[in-house]
Amino acid sequence: GGLVAVRGGKLRASLSLPVAGLLSTMPIYKVSASARNLIKVAGELGCTLIDPFMTMSFLALPVIPELRLTDRGLVDVEKFTVVSLFAGP
């Protein structure tokens, strides 16, 4: 796993997270430099979020109450049920 910033099919920045897609085996100073570079490149690509990668990480975190996006779909984590994306009976 890891994080990347890509434009036009070209890799602009990356951070490898080989341990469960969450942790790096690199020294902290290298992880920090890569993370700062990812945020900088995201800004250069037009992103206006302060830290888009942290925002995306929390968006899918299924333990925070309310609705969350998961690999199973949209989940109401308070009721532990998948929520339909379609209105109707």
PyMOL Python script that loads the backbone (N, CA, C, O; Angstrom):
from pymol import cmd

cmd.read_pdbstr("""\
ATOM      1  N   GLY A   1       0.819  -1.187   0.000  1.00  0.00           N
ATOM      2  CA  GLY A   1       0.000   0.000   0.000  1.00  0.00           C
ATOM      3  C   GLY A   1       0.860   1.246   0.000  1.00  0.00           C
ATOM      4  O   GLY A   1       2.089   1.187   0.029  1.00  0.00           O
ATOM      5  N   GLY A   2       0.190   2.350  -0.033  1.00  0.00           N
ATOM      6  CA  GLY A   2       0.887   3.617   0.019  1.00  0.00           C
ATOM      7  C   GLY A   2       0.040   4.753  -0.518  1.00  0.00           C
ATOM      8  O   GLY A   2      -1.151   4.603  -0.791  1.00  0.00           O
ATOM      9  N   LEU A   3       0.690   5.881  -0.660  1.00  0.00           N
ATOM     10  CA  LEU A   3       0.039   7.091  -1.153  1.00  0.00           C
ATOM     11  C   LEU A   3       0.779   7.578  -2.392  1.00  0.00           C
ATOM     12  O   LEU A   3       2.004   7.487  -2.462  1.00  0.00           O
ATOM     13  N   VAL A   4       0.040   8.092  -3.362  1.00  0.00           N
ATOM     14  CA  VAL A   4       0.666   8.605  -4.582  1.00  0.00           C
ATOM     15  C   VAL A   4      -0.044   9.858  -5.070  1.00  0.00           C
ATOM     16  O   VAL A   4      -1.218  10.087  -4.780  1.00  0.00           O
ATOM     17  N   ALA A   5       0.694  10.655  -5.811  1.00  0.00           N
ATOM     18  CA  ALA A   5       0.129  11.785  -6.550  1.00  0.00           C
ATOM     19  C   ALA A   5       0.547  11.572  -8.001  1.00  0.00           C
ATOM     20  O   ALA A   5       1.735  11.472  -8.309  1.00  0.00           O
ATOM     21  N   VAL A   6      -0.451  11.503  -8.890  1.00  0.00           N
ATOM     22  CA  VAL A   6      -0.211  11.191 -10.301  1.00  0.00           C
ATOM     23  C   VAL A   6      -0.905  12.228 -11.171  1.00  0.00           C
ATOM     24  O   VAL A   6      -2.008  12.675 -10.858  1.00  0.00           O
ATOM     25  N   ARG A   7      -0.259  12.604 -12.258  1.00  0.00           N
ATOM     26  CA  ARG A   7      -0.896  13.489 -13.230  1.00  0.00           C
ATOM     27  C   ARG A   7      -0.517  13.015 -14.623  1.00  0.00           C
ATOM     28  O   ARG A   7       0.657  12.801 -14.924  1.00  0.00           O
ATOM     29  N   GLY A   8      -1.529  12.854 -15.468  1.00  0.00           N
ATOM     30  CA  GLY A   8      -1.283  12.421 -16.838  1.00  0.00           C
ATOM     31  C   GLY A   8      -0.563  11.092 -16.919  1.00  0.00           C
ATOM     32  O   GLY A   8       0.233  10.865 -17.830  1.00  0.00           O
ATOM     33  N   GLY A   9      -0.841  10.208 -15.965  1.00  0.00           N
ATOM     34  CA  GLY A   9      -0.202   8.902 -15.955  1.00  0.00           C
ATOM     35  C   GLY A   9       1.231   8.914 -15.439  1.00  0.00           C
ATOM     36  O   GLY A   9       1.892   7.875 -15.432  1.00  0.00           O
ATOM     37  N   LYS A  10       1.719  10.073 -15.006  1.00  0.00           N
ATOM     38  CA  LYS A  10       3.093  10.187 -14.516  1.00  0.00           C
ATOM     39  C   LYS A  10       3.092  10.346 -12.992  1.00  0.00           C
ATOM     40  O   LYS A  10       2.414  11.211 -12.439  1.00  0.00           O
ATOM     41  N   LEU A  11       3.870   9.488 -12.335  1.00  0.00           N
ATOM     42  CA  LEU A  11       4.004   9.558 -10.887  1.00  0.00           C
ATOM     43  C   LEU A  11       4.738  10.830 -10.502  1.00  0.00           C
ATOM     44  O   LEU A  11       5.857  11.069 -10.954  1.00  0.00           O
ATOM     45  N   ARG A  12       4.103  11.649  -9.662  1.00  0.00           N
ATOM     46  CA  ARG A  12       4.711  12.913  -9.226  1.00  0.00           C
ATOM     47  C   ARG A  12       5.297  12.807  -7.824  1.00  0.00           C
ATOM     48  O   ARG A  12       6.308  13.446  -7.534  1.00  0.00           O
ATOM     49  N   ALA A  13       4.681  12.011  -6.945  1.00  0.00           N
ATOM     50  CA  ALA A  13       5.170  11.839  -5.575  1.00  0.00           C
ATOM     51  C   ALA A  13       4.571  10.563  -5.013  1.00  0.00           C
ATOM     52  O   ALA A  13       3.504  10.123  -5.441  1.00  0.00           O
ATOM     53  N   SER A  14       5.275   9.966  -4.039  1.00  0.00           N
ATOM     54  CA  SER A  14       4.754   8.735  -3.445  1.00  0.00           C
ATOM     55  C   SER A  14       5.303   8.530  -2.037  1.00  0.00           C
ATOM     56  O   SER A  14       6.318   9.105  -1.644  1.00  0.00           O
ATOM     57  N   LEU A  15       4.596   7.695  -1.304  1.00  0.00           N
ATOM     58  CA  LEU A  15       5.028   7.255   0.023  1.00  0.00           C
ATOM     59  C   LEU A  15       4.620   5.791   0.146  1.00  0.00           C
ATOM     60  O   LEU A  15       3.432   5.471   0.188  1.00  0.00           O
ATOM     61  N   SER A  16       5.609   4.911   0.203  1.00  0.00           N
ATOM     62  CA  SER A  16       5.352   3.485   0.326  1.00  0.00           C
ATOM     63  C   SER A  16       4.943   3.150   1.751  1.00  0.00           C
ATOM     64  O   SER A  16       5.603   3.560   2.706  1.00  0.00           O
ATOM     65  N   LEU A  17       3.837   2.393   1.895  1.00  0.00           N
ATOM     66  CA  LEU A  17       3.347   1.944   3.202  1.00  0.00           C
ATOM     67  C   LEU A  17       3.147   0.427   3.139  1.00  0.00           C
ATOM     68  O   LEU A  17       2.015  -0.049   3.068  1.00  0.00           O
ATOM     69  N   PRO A  18       4.249  -0.328   3.166  1.00  0.00           N
ATOM     70  CA  PRO A  18       4.166  -1.767   2.938  1.00  0.00           C
ATOM     71  C   PRO A  18       3.601  -2.588   4.098  1.00  0.00           C
ATOM     72  O   PRO A  18       3.216  -3.739   3.892  1.00  0.00           O
ATOM     73  N   VAL A  19       3.542  -2.039   5.293  1.00  0.00           N
ATOM     74  CA  VAL A  19       3.034  -2.796   6.428  1.00  0.00           C
ATOM     75  C   VAL A  19       1.532  -2.537   6.566  1.00  0.00           C
ATOM     76  O   VAL A  19       1.110  -1.511   7.098  1.00  0.00           O
ATOM     77  N   ALA A  20       0.743  -3.483   6.078  1.00  0.00           N
ATOM     78  CA  ALA A  20      -0.720  -3.421   6.113  1.00  0.00           C
ATOM     79  C   ALA A  20      -1.279  -2.197   5.392  1.00  0.00           C
ATOM     80  O   ALA A  20      -2.419  -1.804   5.636  1.00  0.00           O
ATOM     81  N   GLY A  21      -0.498  -1.600   4.520  1.00  0.00           N
ATOM     82  CA  GLY A  21      -0.953  -0.410   3.803  1.00  0.00           C
ATOM     83  C   GLY A  21      -1.078   0.810   4.691  1.00  0.00           C
ATOM     84  O   GLY A  21      -1.664   1.815   4.289  1.00  0.00           O
ATOM     85  N   LEU A  22      -0.530   0.731   5.903  1.00  0.00           N
ATOM     86  CA  LEU A  22      -0.665   1.808   6.888  1.00  0.00           C
ATOM     87  C   LEU A  22       0.660   2.326   7.423  1.00  0.00           C
ATOM     88  O   LEU A  22       0.767   3.492   7.803  1.00  0.00           O
ATOM     89  N   LEU A  23       1.661   1.469   7.454  1.00  0.00           N
ATOM     90  CA  LEU A  23       2.925   1.807   8.090  1.00  0.00           C
ATOM     91  C   LEU A  23       4.094   1.672   7.123  1.00  0.00           C
ATOM     92  O   LEU A  23       4.078   0.854   6.203  1.00  0.00           O
ATOM     93  N   SER A  24       5.098   2.491   7.357  1.00  0.00           N
ATOM     94  CA  SER A  24       6.306   2.454   6.555  1.00  0.00           C
ATOM     95  C   SER A  24       7.429   1.783   7.327  1.00  0.00           C
ATOM     96  O   SER A  24       7.424   1.770   8.558  1.00  0.00           O
ATOM     97  N   THR A  25       8.377   1.235   6.613  1.00  0.00           N
ATOM     98  CA  THR A  25       9.575   0.670   7.227  1.00  0.00           C
ATOM     99  C   THR A  25      10.752   1.640   7.135  1.00  0.00           C
ATOM    100  O   THR A  25      11.853   1.337   7.594  1.00  0.00           O
ATOM    101  N   MET A  26      10.511   2.802   6.541  1.00  0.00           N
ATOM    102  CA  MET A  26      11.573   3.802   6.405  1.00  0.00           C
ATOM    103  C   MET A  26      11.748   4.581   7.707  1.00  0.00           C
ATOM    104  O   MET A  26      10.842   4.609   8.539  1.00  0.00           O
ATOM    105  N   PRO A  27      12.909   5.213   7.887  1.00  0.00           N
ATOM    106  CA  PRO A  27      13.096   6.093   9.047  1.00  0.00           C
ATOM    107  C   PRO A  27      12.091   7.241   9.011  1.00  0.00           C
ATOM    108  O   PRO A  27      11.659   7.664   7.939  1.00  0.00           O
ATOM    109  N   ILE A  28      11.724   7.741  10.185  1.00  0.00           N
ATOM    110  CA  ILE A  28      10.688   8.766  10.295  1.00  0.00           C
ATOM    111  C   ILE A  28      11.017  10.012   9.483  1.00  0.00           C
ATOM    112  O   ILE A  28      10.112  10.625   8.917  1.00  0.00           O
ATOM    113  N   TYR A  29      12.279  10.401   9.411  1.00  0.00           N
ATOM    114  CA  TYR A  29      12.612  11.605   8.663  1.00  0.00           C
ATOM    115  C   TYR A  29      12.324  11.439   7.174  1.00  0.00           C
ATOM    116  O   TYR A  29      11.975  12.408   6.501  1.00  0.00           O
ATOM    117  N   LYS A  30      12.467  10.219   6.653  1.00  0.00           N
ATOM    118  CA  LYS A  30      12.139   9.977   5.240  1.00  0.00           C
ATOM    119  C   LYS A  30      10.621   9.945   5.028  1.00  0.00           C
ATOM    120  O   LYS A  30      10.115  10.461   4.031  1.00  0.00           O
ATOM    121  N   VAL A  31       9.903   9.334   5.976  1.00  0.00           N
ATOM    122  CA  VAL A  31       8.438   9.304   5.898  1.00  0.00           C
ATOM    123  C   VAL A  31       7.900  10.731   5.931  1.00  0.00           C
ATOM    124  O   VAL A  31       7.029  11.092   5.140  1.00  0.00           O
ATOM    125  N   SER A  32       8.417  11.529   6.842  1.00  0.00           N
ATOM    126  CA  SER A  32       7.978  12.920   6.977  1.00  0.00           C
ATOM    127  C   SER A  32       8.247  13.721   5.709  1.00  0.00           C
ATOM    128  O   SER A  32       7.386  14.473   5.253  1.00  0.00           O
ATOM    129  N   ALA A  33       9.427  13.563   5.146  1.00  0.00           N
ATOM    130  CA  ALA A  33       9.779  14.292   3.912  1.00  0.00           C
ATOM    131  C   ALA A  33       8.871  13.861   2.760  1.00  0.00           C
ATOM    132  O   ALA A  33       8.414  14.701   1.986  1.00  0.00           O
ATOM    133  N   SER A  34       8.611  12.571   2.645  1.00  0.00           N
ATOM    134  CA  SER A  34       7.732  12.076   1.574  1.00  0.00           C
ATOM    135  C   SER A  34       6.307  12.579   1.755  1.00  0.00           C
ATOM    136  O   SER A  34       5.652  12.954   0.782  1.00  0.00           O
ATOM    137  N   ALA A  35       5.822  12.588   2.997  1.00  0.00           N
ATOM    138  CA  ALA A  35       4.468  13.076   3.266  1.00  0.00           C
ATOM    139  C   ALA A  35       4.348  14.562   2.939  1.00  0.00           C
ATOM    140  O   ALA A  35       3.366  14.989   2.333  1.00  0.00           O
ATOM    141  N   ARG A  36       5.338  15.343   3.338  1.00  0.00           N
ATOM    142  CA  ARG A  36       5.315  16.779   3.029  1.00  0.00           C
ATOM    143  C   ARG A  36       5.355  17.007   1.514  1.00  0.00           C
ATOM    144  O   ARG A  36       4.677  17.894   0.997  1.00  0.00           O
ATOM    145  N   ASN A  37       6.149  16.206   0.815  1.00  0.00           N
ATOM    146  CA  ASN A  37       6.228  16.342  -0.639  1.00  0.00           C
ATOM    147  C   ASN A  37       4.905  15.977  -1.299  1.00  0.00           C
ATOM    148  O   ASN A  37       4.489  16.643  -2.247  1.00  0.00           O
ATOM    149  N   LEU A  38       4.238  14.936  -0.820  1.00  0.00           N
ATOM    150  CA  LEU A  38       2.929  14.553  -1.364  1.00  0.00           C
ATOM    151  C   LEU A  38       1.925  15.695  -1.229  1.00  0.00           C
ATOM    152  O   LEU A  38       1.195  16.000  -2.172  1.00  0.00           O
ATOM    153  N   ILE A  39       1.892  16.321  -0.065  1.00  0.00           N
ATOM    154  CA  ILE A  39       0.962  17.429   0.171  1.00  0.00           C
ATOM    155  C   ILE A  39       1.299  18.607  -0.744  1.00  0.00           C
ATOM    156  O   ILE A  39       0.406  19.244  -1.302  1.00  0.00           O
ATOM    157  N   LYS A  40       2.584  18.887  -0.892  1.00  0.00           N
ATOM    158  CA  LYS A  40       3.020  19.978  -1.772  1.00  0.00           C
ATOM    159  C   LYS A  40       2.608  19.713  -3.217  1.00  0.00           C
ATOM    160  O   LYS A  40       2.072  20.595  -3.889  1.00  0.00           O
ATOM    161  N   VAL A  41       2.859  18.501  -3.687  1.00  0.00           N
ATOM    162  CA  VAL A  41       2.511  18.146  -5.066  1.00  0.00           C
ATOM    163  C   VAL A  41       0.994  18.172  -5.272  1.00  0.00           C
ATOM    164  O   VAL A  41       0.519  18.628  -6.312  1.00  0.00           O
ATOM    165  N   ALA A  42       0.242  17.691  -4.301  1.00  0.00           N
ATOM    166  CA  ALA A  42      -1.224  17.744  -4.405  1.00  0.00           C
ATOM    167  C   ALA A  42      -1.685  19.188  -4.573  1.00  0.00           C
ATOM    168  O   ALA A  42      -2.575  19.467  -5.376  1.00  0.00           O
ATOM    169  N   GLY A  43      -1.086  20.101  -3.823  1.00  0.00           N
ATOM    170  CA  GLY A  43      -1.410  21.519  -3.968  1.00  0.00           C
ATOM    171  C   GLY A  43      -1.062  22.038  -5.354  1.00  0.00           C
ATOM    172  O   GLY A  43      -1.827  22.799  -5.945  1.00  0.00           O
ATOM    173  N   GLU A  44       0.084  21.632  -5.872  1.00  0.00           N
ATOM    174  CA  GLU A  44       0.492  22.033  -7.221  1.00  0.00           C
ATOM    175  C   GLU A  44      -0.473  21.498  -8.281  1.00  0.00           C
ATOM    176  O   GLU A  44      -0.639  22.098  -9.343  1.00  0.00           O
ATOM    177  N   LEU A  45      -1.100  20.375  -7.981  1.00  0.00           N
ATOM    178  CA  LEU A  45      -2.060  19.775  -8.908  1.00  0.00           C
ATOM    179  C   LEU A  45      -3.462  20.365  -8.764  1.00  0.00           C
ATOM    180  O   LEU A  45      -4.388  19.971  -9.473  1.00  0.00           O
ATOM    181  N   GLY A  46      -3.604  21.319  -7.833  1.00  0.00           N
ATOM    182  CA  GLY A  46      -4.878  22.021  -7.699  1.00  0.00           C
ATOM    183  C   GLY A  46      -5.691  21.695  -6.468  1.00  0.00           C
ATOM    184  O   GLY A  46      -6.762  22.272  -6.280  1.00  0.00           O
ATOM    185  N   CYS A  47      -5.228  20.794  -5.623  1.00  0.00           N
ATOM    186  CA  CYS A  47      -5.975  20.449  -4.415  1.00  0.00           C
ATOM    187  C   CYS A  47      -5.889  21.602  -3.423  1.00  0.00           C
ATOM    188  O   CYS A  47      -4.808  22.139  -3.182  1.00  0.00           O
ATOM    189  N   THR A  48      -7.025  21.980  -2.851  1.00  0.00           N
ATOM    190  CA  THR A  48      -7.053  23.090  -1.896  1.00  0.00           C
ATOM    191  C   THR A  48      -7.145  22.621  -0.442  1.00  0.00           C
ATOM    192  O   THR A  48      -7.158  23.449   0.469  1.00  0.00           O
ATOM    193  N   LEU A  49      -7.209  21.325  -0.213  1.00  0.00           N
ATOM    194  CA  LEU A  49      -7.243  20.804   1.155  1.00  0.00           C
ATOM    195  C   LEU A  49      -5.869  20.955   1.803  1.00  0.00           C
ATOM    196  O   LEU A  49      -4.846  20.878   1.122  1.00  0.00           O
ATOM    197  N   ILE A  50      -5.847  21.167   3.105  1.00  0.00           N
ATOM    198  CA  ILE A  50      -4.588  21.306   3.827  1.00  0.00           C
ATOM    199  C   ILE A  50      -3.788  20.003   3.781  1.00  0.00           C
ATOM    200  O   ILE A  50      -2.579  20.024   3.549  1.00  0.00           O
ATOM    201  N   ASP A  51      -4.455  18.877   4.001  1.00  0.00           N
ATOM    202  CA  ASP A  51      -3.805  17.567   3.950  1.00  0.00           C
ATOM    203  C   ASP A  51      -4.777  16.560   3.316  1.00  0.00           C
ATOM    204  O   ASP A  51      -5.486  15.849   4.029  1.00  0.00           O
ATOM    205  N   PRO A  52      -4.808  16.503   1.991  1.00  0.00           N
ATOM    206  CA  PRO A  52      -5.792  15.641   1.318  1.00  0.00           C
ATOM    207  C   PRO A  52      -5.643  14.164   1.646  1.00  0.00           C
ATOM    208  O   PRO A  52      -6.632  13.431   1.635  1.00  0.00           O
ATOM    209  N   PHE A  53      -4.447  13.717   1.933  1.00  0.00           N
ATOM    210  CA  PHE A  53      -4.250  12.299   2.213  1.00  0.00           C
ATOM    211  C   PHE A  53      -4.814  11.923   3.581  1.00  0.00           C
ATOM    212  O   PHE A  53      -5.344  10.824   3.745  1.00  0.00           O
ATOM    213  N   MET A  54      -4.710  12.805   4.550  1.00  0.00           N
ATOM    214  CA  MET A  54      -5.313  12.561   5.862  1.00  0.00           C
ATOM    215  C   MET A  54      -6.838  12.608   5.742  1.00  0.00           C
ATOM    216  O   MET A  54      -7.540  11.809   6.362  1.00  0.00           O
ATOM    217  N   THR A  55      -7.343  13.543   4.945  1.00  0.00           N
ATOM    218  CA  THR A  55      -8.788  13.635   4.729  1.00  0.00           C
ATOM    219  C   THR A  55      -9.319  12.336   4.143  1.00  0.00           C
ATOM    220  O   THR A  55     -10.336  11.816   4.603  1.00  0.00           O
ATOM    221  N   MET A  56      -8.633  11.806   3.124  1.00  0.00           N
ATOM    222  CA  MET A  56      -9.073  10.549   2.510  1.00  0.00           C
ATOM    223  C   MET A  56      -8.971   9.387   3.488  1.00  0.00           C
ATOM    224  O   MET A  56      -9.812   8.487   3.470  1.00  0.00           O
ATOM    225  N   SER A  57      -7.954   9.396   4.338  1.00  0.00           N
ATOM    226  CA  SER A  57      -7.794   8.318   5.318  1.00  0.00           C
ATOM    227  C   SER A  57      -8.959   8.286   6.297  1.00  0.00           C
ATOM    228  O   SER A  57      -9.474   7.213   6.613  1.00  0.00           O
ATOM    229  N   PHE A  58      -9.376   9.445   6.777  1.00  0.00           N
ATOM    230  CA  PHE A  58     -10.478   9.492   7.735  1.00  0.00           C
ATOM    231  C   PHE A  58     -11.827   9.289   7.065  1.00  0.00           C
ATOM    232  O   PHE A  58     -12.762   8.816   7.712  1.00  0.00           O
ATOM    233  N   LEU A  59     -11.956   9.628   5.806  1.00  0.00           N
ATOM    234  CA  LEU A  59     -13.208   9.442   5.088  1.00  0.00           C
ATOM    235  C   LEU A  59     -13.644   7.983   5.133  1.00  0.00           C
ATOM    236  O   LEU A  59     -14.828   7.692   5.304  1.00  0.00           O
ATOM    237  N   ALA A  60     -12.708   7.079   4.984  1.00  0.00           N
ATOM    238  CA  ALA A  60     -13.038   5.658   4.931  1.00  0.00           C
ATOM    239  C   ALA A  60     -12.929   4.953   6.273  1.00  0.00           C
ATOM    240  O   ALA A  60     -13.262   3.771   6.361  1.00  0.00           O
ATOM    241  N   LEU A  61     -12.479   5.628   7.319  1.00  0.00           N
ATOM    242  CA  LEU A  61     -12.303   4.984   8.619  1.00  0.00           C
ATOM    243  C   LEU A  61     -13.662   4.573   9.183  1.00  0.00           C
ATOM    244  O   LEU A  61     -14.426   5.427   9.631  1.00  0.00           O
ATOM    245  N   PRO A  62     -13.971   3.273   9.168  1.00  0.00           N
ATOM    246  CA  PRO A  62     -15.323   2.830   9.513  1.00  0.00           C
ATOM    247  C   PRO A  62     -15.642   2.773  10.998  1.00  0.00           C
ATOM    248  O   PRO A  62     -16.701   2.257  11.357  1.00  0.00           O
ATOM    249  N   VAL A  63     -14.792   3.270  11.872  1.00  0.00           N
ATOM    250  CA  VAL A  63     -15.098   3.238  13.295  1.00  0.00           C
ATOM    251  C   VAL A  63     -15.577   4.579  13.828  1.00  0.00           C
ATOM    252  O   VAL A  63     -15.998   4.671  14.981  1.00  0.00           O
ATOM    253  N   ILE A  64     -15.519   5.610  13.011  1.00  0.00           N
ATOM    254  CA  ILE A  64     -16.002   6.921  13.423  1.00  0.00           C
ATOM    255  C   ILE A  64     -17.504   6.977  13.137  1.00  0.00           C
ATOM    256  O   ILE A  64     -17.928   6.633  12.034  1.00  0.00           O
ATOM    257  N   PRO A  65     -18.318   7.404  14.111  1.00  0.00           N
ATOM    258  CA  PRO A  65     -19.776   7.373  13.945  1.00  0.00           C
ATOM    259  C   PRO A  65     -20.305   8.107  12.711  1.00  0.00           C
ATOM    260  O   PRO A  65     -19.640   8.960  12.123  1.00  0.00           O
ATOM    261  N   GLU A  66     -21.499   7.742  12.362  1.00  0.00           N
ATOM    262  CA  GLU A  66     -22.287   8.246  11.232  1.00  0.00           C
ATOM    263  C   GLU A  66     -22.088   7.332  10.026  1.00  0.00           C
ATOM    264  O   GLU A  66     -22.035   6.110  10.168  1.00  0.00           O
ATOM    265  N   LEU A  67     -21.979   7.923   8.849  1.00  0.00           N
ATOM    266  CA  LEU A  67     -21.840   7.143   7.613  1.00  0.00           C
ATOM    267  C   LEU A  67     -20.384   7.138   7.158  1.00  0.00           C
ATOM    268  O   LEU A  67     -19.696   8.157   7.233  1.00  0.00           O
ATOM    269  N   ARG A  68     -19.924   5.987   6.687  1.00  0.00           N
ATOM    270  CA  ARG A  68     -18.555   5.870   6.195  1.00  0.00           C
ATOM    271  C   ARG A  68     -18.526   5.038   4.924  1.00  0.00           C
ATOM    272  O   ARG A  68     -19.323   4.117   4.749  1.00  0.00           O
ATOM    273  N   LEU A  69     -17.599   5.376   4.046  1.00  0.00           N
ATOM    274  CA  LEU A  69     -17.365   4.574   2.851  1.00  0.00           C
ATOM    275  C   LEU A  69     -16.391   3.463   3.197  1.00  0.00           C
ATOM    276  O   LEU A  69     -15.338   3.710   3.785  1.00  0.00           O
ATOM    277  N   THR A  70     -16.743   2.243   2.832  1.00  0.00           N
ATOM    278  CA  THR A  70     -15.870   1.098   3.085  1.00  0.00           C
ATOM    279  C   THR A  70     -15.786   0.258   1.821  1.00  0.00           C
ATOM    280  O   THR A  70     -16.404   0.586   0.809  1.00  0.00           O
ATOM    281  N   ASP A  71     -15.026  -0.820   1.880  1.00  0.00           N
ATOM    282  CA  ASP A  71     -14.960  -1.744   0.754  1.00  0.00           C
ATOM    283  C   ASP A  71     -16.284  -2.480   0.552  1.00  0.00           C
ATOM    284  O   ASP A  71     -16.480  -3.126  -0.477  1.00  0.00           O
ATOM    285  N   ARG A  72     -17.187  -2.389   1.518  1.00  0.00           N
ATOM    286  CA  ARG A  72     -18.515  -3.011   1.418  1.00  0.00           C
ATOM    287  C   ARG A  72     -19.580  -2.032   0.938  1.00  0.00           C
ATOM    288  O   ARG A  72     -20.725  -2.424   0.711  1.00  0.00           O
ATOM    289  N   GLY A  73     -19.210  -0.760   0.783  1.00  0.00           N
ATOM    290  CA  GLY A  73     -20.162   0.274   0.380  1.00  0.00           C
ATOM    291  C   GLY A  73     -20.330   1.310   1.475  1.00  0.00           C
ATOM    292  O   GLY A  73     -19.471   1.459   2.344  1.00  0.00           O
ATOM    293  N   LEU A  74     -21.444   2.025   1.425  1.00  0.00           N
ATOM    294  CA  LEU A  74     -21.753   3.042   2.424  1.00  0.00           C
ATOM    295  C   LEU A  74     -22.327   2.346   3.657  1.00  0.00           C
ATOM    296  O   LEU A  74     -23.300   1.600   3.552  1.00  0.00           O
ATOM    297  N   VAL A  75     -21.726   2.590   4.826  1.00  0.00           N
ATOM    298  CA  VAL A  75     -22.107   1.875   6.046  1.00  0.00           C
ATOM    299  C   VAL A  75     -22.523   2.857   7.132  1.00  0.00           C
ATOM    300  O   VAL A  75     -21.844   3.850   7.393  1.00  0.00           O
ATOM    301  N   ASP A  76     -23.664   2.550   7.762  1.00  0.00           N
ATOM    302  CA  ASP A  76     -24.087   3.270   8.965  1.00  0.00           C
ATOM    303  C   ASP A  76     -23.378   2.569  10.115  1.00  0.00           C
ATOM    304  O   ASP A  76     -23.795   1.486  10.526  1.00  0.00           O
ATOM    305  N   VAL A  77     -22.318   3.166  10.639  1.00  0.00           N
ATOM    306  CA  VAL A  77     -21.501   2.481  11.637  1.00  0.00           C
ATOM    307  C   VAL A  77     -22.141   2.450  13.015  1.00  0.00           C
ATOM    308  O   VAL A  77     -21.681   1.713  13.887  1.00  0.00           O
ATOM    309  N   GLU A  78     -23.183   3.227  13.232  1.00  0.00           N
ATOM    310  CA  GLU A  78     -23.907   3.151  14.500  1.00  0.00           C
ATOM    311  C   GLU A  78     -24.850   1.951  14.517  1.00  0.00           C
ATOM    312  O   GLU A  78     -25.068   1.346  15.567  1.00  0.00           O
ATOM    313  N   LYS A  79     -25.412   1.603  13.353  1.00  0.00           N
ATOM    314  CA  LYS A  79     -26.334   0.465  13.250  1.00  0.00           C
ATOM    315  C   LYS A  79     -25.645  -0.782  12.684  1.00  0.00           C
ATOM    316  O   LYS A  79     -26.225  -1.868  12.692  1.00  0.00           O
ATOM    317  N   PHE A  80     -24.403  -0.626  12.192  1.00  0.00           N
ATOM    318  CA  PHE A  80     -23.667  -1.712  11.568  1.00  0.00           C
ATOM    319  C   PHE A  80     -24.424  -2.312  10.387  1.00  0.00           C
ATOM    320  O   PHE A  80     -24.530  -3.531  10.249  1.00  0.00           O
ATOM    321  N   THR A  81     -24.951  -1.418   9.533  1.00  0.00           N
ATOM    322  CA  THR A  81     -25.683  -1.870   8.347  1.00  0.00           C
ATOM    323  C   THR A  81     -25.179  -1.134   7.115  1.00  0.00           C
ATOM    324  O   THR A  81     -24.747   0.017   7.186  1.00  0.00           O
ATOM    325  N   VAL A  82     -25.244  -1.823   5.991  1.00  0.00           N
ATOM    326  CA  VAL A  82     -24.918  -1.195   4.714  1.00  0.00           C
ATOM    327  C   VAL A  82     -26.108  -0.378   4.293  1.00  0.00           C
ATOM    328  O   VAL A  82     -27.244  -0.845   4.381  1.00  0.00           O
ATOM    329  N   VAL A  83     -25.871   0.844   3.834  1.00  0.00           N
ATOM    330  CA  VAL A  83     -26.926   1.773   3.442  1.00  0.00           C
ATOM    331  C   VAL A  83     -27.069   1.742   1.932  1.00  0.00           C
ATOM    332  O   VAL A  83     -26.081   1.823   1.203  1.00  0.00           O
ATOM    333  N   SER A  84     -28.306   1.625   1.466  1.00  0.00           N
ATOM    334  CA  SER A  84     -28.572   1.631   0.032  1.00  0.00           C
ATOM    335  C   SER A  84     -28.266   3.010  -0.545  1.00  0.00           C
ATOM    336  O   SER A  84     -28.548   4.035   0.075  1.00  0.00           O
ATOM    337  N   LEU A  85     -27.692   3.015  -1.722  1.00  0.00           N
ATOM    338  CA  LEU A  85     -27.398   4.276  -2.414  1.00  0.00           C
ATOM    339  C   LEU A  85     -28.571   4.712  -3.271  1.00  0.00           C
ATOM    340  O   LEU A  85     -28.525   5.774  -3.892  1.00  0.00           O
ATOM    341  N   PHE A  86     -29.622   3.902  -3.311  1.00  0.00           N
ATOM    342  CA  PHE A  86     -30.761   4.184  -4.171  1.00  0.00           C
ATOM    343  C   PHE A  86     -32.020   4.410  -3.322  1.00  0.00           C
ATOM    344  O   PHE A  86     -32.326   3.617  -2.432  1.00  0.00           O
ATOM    345  N   ALA A  87     -32.741   5.494  -3.606  1.00  0.00           N
ATOM    346  CA  ALA A  87     -33.993   5.780  -2.892  1.00  0.00           C
ATOM    347  C   ALA A  87     -35.086   4.868  -3.438  1.00  0.00           C
ATOM    348  O   ALA A  87     -35.042   4.439  -4.592  1.00  0.00           O
ATOM    349  N   GLY A  88     -36.032   4.592  -2.615  1.00  0.00           N
ATOM    350  CA  GLY A  88     -37.157   3.781  -3.100  1.00  0.00           C
ATOM    351  C   GLY A  88     -37.711   2.912  -1.989  1.00  0.00           C
ATOM    352  O   GLY A  88     -37.216   2.912  -0.862  1.00  0.00           O
ATOM    353  N   PRO A  89     -38.755   2.171  -2.337  1.00  0.00           N
ATOM    354  CA  PRO A  89     -39.421   1.316  -1.345  1.00  0.00           C
ATOM    355  C   PRO A  89     -38.582   0.154  -0.875  1.00  0.00           C
ATOM    356  O   PRO A  89     -39.030  -0.635  -0.044  1.00  0.00           O
TER     357      PRO A  89
END
""", "prot")
cmd.dss("prot")
cmd.show_as("cartoon", "prot")
cmd.util.cbc("prot")
cmd.orient("prot")
